Every structure is written in C-alpha cells, then in structure tokens.
Amino acid sequence: MSQRLLMIEDDQRLADMVAMYLAQNGFEVVHANTVSAGLEKLLLAATNRPFSILLLDIMLPDGNGLDVCRQIRSQNHSANAIPIVMLTAKGDAMDRVVGLELGADDYLAKPFEPRELLARLRAVLRRPRTADVAASNVMHFGDLEIDRDARTLRVQGRDAPVTSYQFNLLVAMAERPGRVLSREQLLDAVKGEALEAFDRSIDVHIGRLRMAIEADPKKPKRIITVRGVGYVFARSQDAEHVYE
C-alpha cells in the first residue's frame, strides 16, 4: 500500500518532478502550492485518509513554512503528529536548527537529488511507531504519562504535543530510567539515520522535550545533561539521582 504524502511547494516544475519520482517509488503524492491550500488538504485528510508525511517548503507565496510547521505542531488534533520534512533554498546550520526547534523531523536544502529525498522520507517513516520494549502500554513518572500505543504525552493531565521523532526519543530514554545514554546511543535507539550527519540534532530535540515536560526547562529535573557523556532520564524529579 502506498504512503500518502502531502507536498506544499510553490515551484510547480519541482513539484511535478518530485511527484513523478516518488510515485514511481511507492508514494501517493498530493500537491498544494500555497499555505492555505495545503493546510486545508491536511485538515480534511485527518478525518478521512490521513497523510503519512508532509514535505514542506519554507518560502511560499502566502506564508512561511516555518510558521506552518509551528502552527501544525501547536494544534490539538491528530495532524500535529505528522512527520514533517522541510525543503528550503537556505542550507546553513542555523536554518536547520530553527526548523528542528519548531518541530520538523528532517531538513533538506535545495537543490537536492531525488534519491536523497526518497532516502530521507523513508528514514523518517521507518522511525518506530511503537516501543520495542514494552513492559506496559502506558508509563507513569509522577505527573508525566507516556502512552506508547496512542503515542500521546500528558503532563499534569494535559496533552503535551511533540513530534513523532521527539516522542520516540523520550520513550527510548524513559525505558532506561537512570541510565546515561550518549547521543550516539540515542540516535541508534530511535533509528535516526537521516540526522546522524548533524551531530547537534539530539540537543535540539532534547530542548523541545524539556519545554514540553519540564516545569522549568532551564532547570530540568526529568531529562538531565551529563556533561561530556549524554543524557539521563531521571526516575524521580524529587529523589537523589543515581546514574548507571
């Protein structure tokens, strides 16, 4: 069964080329050339035939792709969990950081090879939807609830929207509470092949997770940095932390 992909891109020639290539490789591509048209298609599909992934340009005639990414991630419905791959003519690291901080799962600068785009899309879609090791479907850590089947995160009874990649990252740490994990171990745990070349990507996602679950993200008590080593998910926010 083909994966449904929504592409929001105003360059019609590029969109046609990408759509043709991806269609030959198992994707059903729906194209929108404006922000308004793309968001309409996304919302309509969420209640009928949801998209598997969003391919989103940054520079659009009626808006900015970064704003679109922020808007999608802030909405309280199923569309906010869709994996997002950003497309842009800007290729410096800071643009990449901004996109990731706003909730994108990956980032590809123009011009690009269609084969690289395909590889990145497949890598994002391969990221696990359920935990590999599941003692129970729902994990509780004080006021933090992680539902691995529903792929939802709640803090003090309230939904805490995160990206698919960030959810997988949190589960990978929460399944190993008290154990210090290096960036390389975390990348391996969430199968983040598409981000391995960008060695600070884990730090960006950790920052977003802290904003979602920590009472004070600047003074985290749940996801602790172990300088020079990596990160550890604390068993308790109150008890003395013991690291393995």
MOPEQUI-V618075 format. One record per backbone hydrogen bond with DSSP energy under -0.5 kcal/mol. CO is the residue of the C=O (numbers start at 1). NH is the residue of the N-H. E is the energy in kcal/mol with one decimal. If there is no record, write none. Layout:
# MOPEQUI-V618075
[[CO;NH;E] [CO;NH;E]]
This chain:
# MOPEQUI-V618075
[[3;5;-0.5] [3;28;-3.3] [4;52;-3.0] [4;53;-1.2] [5;7;-0.5] [5;30;-2.9] [6;8;-0.5] [6;55;-3.1] [7;9;-0.7] [7;32;-2.7] [8;57;-2.6] [10;12;-1.1] [11;15;-2.7] [12;16;-2.6] [13;17;-2.0] [14;18;-2.8] [15;19;-2.8] [16;20;-2.2] [17;21;-2.2] [18;22;-3.0] [19;23;-2.2] [20;24;-1.3] [22;25;-1.3] [22;27;-2.0] [23;26;-0.9] [26;3;-1.9] [27;29;-0.7] [28;5;-3.0] [30;7;-2.9] [32;9;-2.1] [34;38;-2.1] [35;39;-2.8] [36;40;-1.9] [37;41;-2.1] [38;42;-2.3] [39;43;-2.5] [40;44;-2.2] [41;45;-2.1] [42;46;-1.4] [43;47;-0.6] [44;47;-0.8] [45;48;-1.4] [52;83;-0.6] [53;6;-2.1] [54;56;-0.6] [54;85;-2.9] [55;8;-2.7] [56;87;-3.3] [58;60;-0.8] [58;65;-3.5] [60;63;-1.2] [63;60;-1.6] [64;68;-1.9] [65;69;-2.6] [66;70;-2.3] [67;71;-2.5] [68;72;-2.7] [69;73;-2.3] [70;74;-1.3] [71;75;-0.8] [72;75;-0.9] [75;77;-1.1] [77;80;-2.0] [78;81;-1.7] [79;82;-1.5] [83;54;-2.6] [84;86;-0.5] [84;105;-2.7] [84;106;-1.5] [85;56;-2.7] [86;108;-2.6] [87;58;-1.8] [88;110;-3.5] [89;91;-0.5] [92;96;-1.4] [93;97;-2.4] [94;98;-2.5] [95;99;-2.3] [96;100;-2.3] [97;101;-2.8] [98;102;-1.8] [99;104;-2.4] [100;103;-1.2] [106;86;-2.2] [108;88;-1.4] [113;116;-0.8] [113;117;-2.0] [114;118;-2.6] [115;119;-2.2] [116;120;-2.4] [117;121;-2.7] [118;122;-2.5] [119;123;-2.2] [120;124;-2.4] [121;125;-2.4] [122;126;-1.6] [123;127;-0.7] [124;127;-0.9] [132;134;-0.6] [137;148;-2.8] [137;149;-0.6] [139;146;-2.9] [141;144;-2.0] [143;156;-2.5] [144;141;-2.9] [145;147;-0.6] [145;154;-2.5] [146;139;-3.1] [146;148;-0.8] [147;151;-1.2] [147;152;-1.5] [152;147;-2.5] [153;160;-3.1] [154;145;-2.8] [155;158;-1.8] [158;155;-2.8] [159;161;-0.5] [163;167;-2.5] [164;168;-2.2] [165;169;-2.1] [166;170;-2.5] [167;171;-2.5] [168;172;-2.3] [169;173;-1.6] [170;174;-3.2] [171;175;-2.2] [173;176;-1.6] [174;177;-0.8] [176;179;-1.9] [178;180;-0.5] [178;244;-2.5] [179;233;-0.5] [181;231;-2.7] [182;186;-2.1] [183;187;-2.7] [184;188;-2.1] [185;189;-2.3] [186;190;-1.9] [187;192;-2.5] [188;191;-0.8] [191;193;-1.1] [192;195;-1.8] [192;196;-0.7] [193;196;-1.0] [195;198;-1.6] [197;199;-0.9] [198;201;-2.2] [200;204;-1.5] [201;205;-2.1] [202;206;-2.6] [203;207;-2.1] [204;208;-1.7] [205;209;-2.4] [206;210;-2.5] [207;211;-1.7] [208;212;-1.3] [209;213;-2.1] [210;214;-2.4] [216;219;-2.1] [217;220;-0.6] [222;224;-0.7] [222;234;-3.4] [224;232;-2.2] [225;227;-0.7] [226;229;-2.5] [226;230;-2.0] [230;226;-2.8] [231;181;-3.4] [232;224;-2.8] [232;234;-0.7] [233;178;-2.9] [241;243;-0.5]]
